[in-house]
Amino acid sequence: MTSVIGANIKRLREERGWSQARLAREVCRSTGVSGEPIGRQEVSRWETGKRTPREWLPFLASALGVTADVLKAPQEPTQPPLPTLADFLPEEDPLTPLQTRRGRQIGMGAVDDLKQRVHGLRLADDVLAGGDLIRPALRELRSAVKLYRHGAHTSEVGQQLLRQLGELAQIAGWIASDAGQHGEAERIYRLGISAATQAEDHTLAGNIAGSLAYQYSNTGREAEGVTLAHAALSDAGSDAPPKARALYLDRVAWAHTKMGKAHAQPAMRALGEASEALAEDTPGTESPAYLYWVDAGEFRVMESRVYTELHRPLRAVPLLRNVLSGYDTTHTRELALYLSWLAVALADANEPEEAAAVAERVIGISSDVSSERTAERVRVILRRLQDYADVPEVAALLAEQEAA
């Protein structure tokens, strides 16, 4: 349980917009000793109450610009604090640098090389599924962590390496999740949140946290999905680029949607705010390169999925038809996923014959796709069509799948 001192450390750190790694550096600087005798993990232990600063207390107070008595004083009861991404960092951080780095000197050339590999993996994910990519993705991630931990580099190069590690963890976590390796994906996402946080890239941290929240929402951990989606939005702040804020709000909308009809209003409110954020993405507005896929079409897909999940097919079907009419068929997995939502929405609209036809197309497309996401969507469709088992087209499809 968090101690009084730990809660005060966390509160004062967050008021300054510092990461745990930043506070660790400031404390080391205030001691006047060479090297870094404490790191991010030690600050995390202080904040969670697992350890008491003791001899570090005056240096902590100095770094935070307060007295030691302020750190010891209980705070007046207020509303429960909002969760932050610090609550989702890994317990033992594999990014902790070795005390003595004897590896080769790492320069910006290595950072640029890693950046290209990350981008290549992201483009590969557009056309290949998680089962095809998980092995190369994990190899790249292990190699990048080793490069950061063992190599000798300046603080600037280290920060850029951490940023690329965060981007790599986001796409590797997404790939692992698509392959059905949810435990592995969660560990990778937490690693990425840590890397982005240490790099003080709050936009990237929010993107990675939103991906983990999305996994929670889809794997039976809906309440955790809501908590983390809101934490991602809150921690990124109002200065995040419009595309990023739109994506965070989409994740919030989906998290509330998966909680059921009682959360329909916050889901719809988040969708509206996401639309407003995306409208701010005018020509000349800069966004991180990894958000290249966030556009009006993707927003319509999310909107239609929310409507489908809330059983509002009259809104969902036209949106999905519009998106699918011009969708790139080389993106096989996404095409199968989007069609799966159309099949369910058509069933909700009491159009079982057309729903069966779309379902048959989904099954055909996804048969050669090594994706747990598409496999689960096929199962969802077939369960939904059971309500129309007496319709000849549906009966034929169900019989064929049972035989298969």
WOURMO-V564288 format. One record per residue. RES is the residue in one small letter. SS is DSSP state (A for helix, B for strand, O for the rest). PHI is phi in radians with two decimals (NA if undefined). D_LAST is the distance of its C-alpha to the last C-alpha in Angstrom with 1 decimal. Layout:
RES SS PHI D_LAST
RES SS PHI D_LAST
This chain:
m O NA 52.4
t O -1.11 54.0
s O -1.45 57.8
v A -1.05 60.5
i A -1.08 61.3
g A -1.06 57.6
a A -1.12 57.1
n A -1.19 60.2
i A -1.04 59.2
k A -1.10 55.8
r A -1.08 57.4
l A -1.18 60.2
r A -1.11 57.8
e A -1.20 55.5
e A -1.08 58.6
r O -1.58 59.5
g O 1.27 56.0
w O -1.61 55.9
s O -1.39 53.0
q A -1.11 53.4
a A -1.12 53.9
r A -1.13 56.6
l A -1.08 58.4
a A -1.02 58.3
r A -1.13 60.0
e A -1.15 62.6
v A -1.15 63.4
c A -1.05 63.9
r A -1.13 66.1
s A -1.23 68.2
t A -1.31 68.9
g O 1.39 70.5
v O -1.66 69.1
s O -1.38 67.4
g O 1.40 63.7
e O -2.23 61.0
p O -1.16 61.5
i O -2.26 58.9
g O -2.38 55.6
r A -1.02 52.9
q A -1.10 51.6
e A -1.17 55.0
v A -1.07 55.3
s A -1.05 51.9
r A -1.15 53.2
w A -1.12 56.4
e A -1.18 54.6
t A -1.53 52.3
g O 1.42 55.2
k O -1.30 54.0
r O -2.46 57.3
t O -1.84 60.7
p O -1.04 62.3
r A 0.86 65.8
e A -1.18 67.7
w A -1.50 65.5
l A -0.99 66.3
p A -1.11 69.4
f A -1.26 67.6
l A -1.07 64.6
a A -1.04 67.1
s A -1.09 68.9
a A -1.11 65.7
l A -1.56 64.7
g O 1.28 68.2
v O -2.33 68.9
t O -1.59 70.9
a A -1.09 69.6
d A -1.11 70.6
v A -1.12 68.2
l A -1.18 65.3
k A -1.55 66.3
a O -1.41 66.9
p O -1.15 64.4
q O -1.55 63.1
e O -1.11 63.7
p O -1.00 60.6
t O -2.32 58.7
q O -1.09 55.3
p O -0.93 52.4
p O -1.14 51.9
l O -1.22 48.9
p O -1.15 46.4
t O -2.19 46.7
l A -1.16 44.6
a A -1.05 46.9
d A -1.25 45.2
f A -1.98 42.0
l O -1.28 43.5
p O -1.13 42.3
e O -1.07 44.5
e O -1.99 45.4
d O -1.42 45.5
p O -1.25 44.4
l O -1.61 46.3
t O -1.04 49.6
p O -1.13 51.7
l O -1.16 53.3
q O -1.07 56.9
t O -2.14 58.1
r O -1.69 56.3
r O -1.98 57.1
g O -1.33 54.5
r O -1.22 55.2
q B -1.22 56.5
i O -1.76 53.7
g O -2.03 54.7
m A -1.15 53.3
g A -1.07 51.9
a A -1.16 49.3
v A -1.12 48.5
d A -1.10 47.9
d A -1.12 45.8
l A -1.11 43.6
k A -1.05 43.4
q A -1.14 42.2
r A -1.18 39.4
v A -1.11 38.3
h A -1.11 38.3
g A -1.08 36.3
l A -1.15 33.6
r A -1.14 33.5
l A -1.17 33.1
a A -1.11 30.3
d A -1.15 28.5
d A -1.14 28.7
v A -2.11 26.3
l O -2.10 24.5
a O -1.69 22.4
g A -1.02 23.5
g A -1.10 21.5
d A -1.45 23.3
l A -1.90 26.7
i A -1.11 27.1
r A -1.14 28.9
p A -1.09 31.4
a A -1.12 32.0
l A -1.19 32.9
r A -1.09 35.1
e A -1.09 36.9
l A -1.16 37.5
r A -1.07 38.9
s A -1.13 41.1
a A -1.20 42.4
v A -1.10 43.2
k A -1.10 45.1
l A -1.04 47.0
y A -1.20 48.2
r A -1.30 49.1
h A -1.70 50.8
g O -1.40 52.4
a B -1.70 55.8
h O -2.69 55.9
t O -1.27 58.0
s A -1.11 57.1
e A -1.15 56.3
v A -1.12 53.9
g A -1.03 52.4
q A -1.13 51.7
q A -1.20 50.0
l A -1.10 47.9
l A -1.07 46.9
r A -1.11 45.9
q A -1.19 43.7
l A -1.07 42.2
g A -1.09 41.4
e A -1.10 39.7
l A -1.13 37.8
a A -1.12 36.7
q A -1.09 35.5
i A -1.28 33.1
a A -1.17 32.1
g A -1.13 31.4
w A -1.07 29.3
i A -1.13 27.3
a A -1.09 26.9
s A -1.12 25.8
d A -1.14 23.2
a O -1.43 22.0
g O 1.48 21.7
q O -1.62 25.0
h A -1.21 26.8
g A -1.13 29.6
e A -1.11 30.4
a A -1.07 30.4
e A -1.11 32.8
r A -1.07 35.2
i A -1.17 35.1
y A -1.06 35.8
r A -1.11 38.7
l A -1.05 40.1
g A -1.14 40.0
i A -1.05 41.8
s A -1.09 44.4
a A -1.09 44.9
a A -1.15 45.3
t A -1.15 47.6
q A -1.14 49.8
a O -1.38 49.9
e O 1.02 51.0
d O -1.80 48.4
h A -1.24 47.5
t A -1.12 45.4
l A -1.15 43.1
a A -1.02 43.0
g A -1.13 42.0
n A -1.13 39.2
i A -1.17 37.8
a A -1.10 38.3
g A -1.11 36.6
s A -1.14 33.5
l A -1.18 33.5
a A -1.06 34.2
y A -1.08 31.1
q A -1.11 29.0
y A -0.95 30.7
s A -1.08 30.1
n A -1.68 26.3
t O -2.22 25.9
g O 1.45 27.8
r O -2.09 31.3
e A -1.04 32.3
a A -1.10 36.0
e A -1.15 36.4
g A -1.09 34.8
v A -1.10 37.5
t A -1.03 40.2
l A -1.26 39.3
a A -1.08 38.7
h A -1.21 42.2
a A -1.11 43.6
a A -1.07 42.3
l A -1.14 43.9
s A -1.19 47.1
d A -1.18 47.7
a A -1.18 47.1
g O 1.41 50.0
s O -1.30 51.2
d O -1.46 52.0
a O -1.10 48.4
p O -1.01 47.6
p A -0.94 46.3
k A -1.06 42.8
a A -1.13 42.5
r A -1.10 43.7
a A -1.07 41.3
l A -1.17 38.4
y A -1.02 39.8
l A -1.20 40.1
d A -1.05 36.6
r A -1.13 35.4
v A -1.08 37.8
a A -1.05 36.4
w A -1.19 32.8
a A -1.06 33.9
h A -1.17 35.8
t A -1.02 32.9
k A -1.21 30.6
m O -1.38 33.3
g O 1.92 32.8
k A -1.07 34.9
a A -1.11 38.1
h A -1.81 37.9
a A -1.08 37.5
q A -1.13 41.1
p A -1.08 41.2
a A -1.14 37.9
m A -1.18 39.4
r A -1.12 42.7
a A -1.14 41.1
l A -1.07 39.3
g A -1.08 42.7
e A -1.18 44.4
a A -1.13 41.7
s A -1.09 42.4
e A -1.13 46.1
a A -1.12 45.7
l A -1.15 43.7
a A -1.15 46.4
e O -1.38 48.9
d O -1.41 47.2
t O -1.50 49.7
p O -0.93 50.5
g O 1.73 52.3
t O -1.31 50.6
e O -1.54 49.4
s O -2.35 46.1
p O -1.00 44.5
a A -1.03 42.6
y A -1.24 39.4
l A -1.72 39.2
y O -1.00 38.9
w O -1.51 35.6
v O -1.42 37.1
d O -2.59 38.2
a A -1.09 38.3
g A -1.10 34.8
e A -1.13 33.2
f A -1.14 35.4
r A -1.11 34.1
v A -1.09 30.5
m A -1.08 31.6
e A -1.04 33.6
s A -1.17 30.7
r A -1.16 28.4
v A -1.07 31.2
y A -1.09 31.6
t A -1.11 27.9
e A -1.10 27.9
l O -1.57 31.1
h O 1.02 29.6
r O -2.15 32.0
p A -1.15 29.8
l A -1.11 32.9
r A -1.57 33.9
a A -1.24 30.5
v A -1.06 29.2
p A -1.06 32.2
l A -1.11 32.3
l A -1.17 28.8
r A -1.06 29.2
n A -1.08 32.4
v A -1.16 31.0
l A -1.25 27.9
s A -1.10 30.2
g O -2.17 31.7
y O -1.39 29.3
d O -1.22 29.1
t O -1.25 25.7
t O -1.28 26.2
h O -1.52 25.6
t A -1.03 21.8
r A -1.08 21.1
e A -1.12 23.7
l A -1.05 22.7
a A -1.11 19.1
l A -1.12 20.9
y A -1.15 23.5
l A -1.12 21.1
s A -1.12 19.2
w A -1.19 22.6
l A -1.12 23.3
a A -1.05 20.2
v A -1.17 21.4
a A -1.10 25.0
l A -1.15 24.2
a A -1.09 22.6
d A -1.13 25.8
a O -1.47 27.8
n O 1.10 26.4
e O -2.13 24.8
p A -1.14 21.2
e A -1.12 20.7
e A -1.20 21.6
a A -1.05 19.7
a A -1.15 16.4
a A -1.13 17.5
v A -1.16 18.2
a A -1.06 15.1
e A -1.08 13.1
r A -1.17 15.6
v A -1.03 15.2
i A -1.09 11.5
g A -1.13 12.5
i A -1.15 15.6
s A -1.47 14.4
s O -1.08 11.6
d O -1.84 14.6
v O -1.82 16.7
s O -1.49 17.5
s O -2.32 18.4
e A -1.20 18.0
r A -1.07 19.6
t A -1.18 16.9
a A -1.08 14.1
e A -1.17 16.3
r A -1.14 16.9
v A -1.09 13.4
r A -1.10 13.4
v A -1.09 16.8
i A -1.05 15.9
l A -1.10 13.2
r A -1.13 15.8
r A -1.13 18.5
l A -1.30 16.8
q A -1.02 16.7
d A -1.17 20.4
y A -2.07 19.7
a O -1.09 17.2
d O -1.53 19.8
v O -1.43 19.9
p A -0.91 18.2
e A -1.10 16.8
v A -1.24 15.3
a A -1.03 14.1
a A -1.13 12.3
l A -1.14 10.5
l A -1.13 9.8
a A -1.13 8.5
e A -1.10 6.2
q A -1.22 4.9
e A -1.14 5.4
a A -1.17 3.8
a O -1.21 0.0
